[in-house]
């Protein structure tokens, strides 16, 4: 796969997740992740994006903006959007 295709795929997936976060309850269980809620999954994805965003910034010599701690409730969707934007 080429780089641009991978970037578009990551952007589409993060947009789909944030849309889903804004469309329902964040305390709903995730059937494929036993013991996790939608909020838990969103925090996991946001932290993943924040970590790899940091790695990429460090590798290119660009300063990485700080990723704040994950919020609770409905505020998690924009937080995930910001974290995914770092990638």
SULLIN-V502885 format. One record per helix or strand of 2 or more residues. SS is the DSSP state (H for helix, E for strand). FROM is the first residue (numbers start at 1). LEN is the number of residues. If there is no record, write none. Layout:
# SULLIN-V502885
{{SS:FROM:LEN} {SS:FROM:LEN}}
This chain:
# SULLIN-V502885
{{H:3:21} {H:38:23} {H:73:13}}
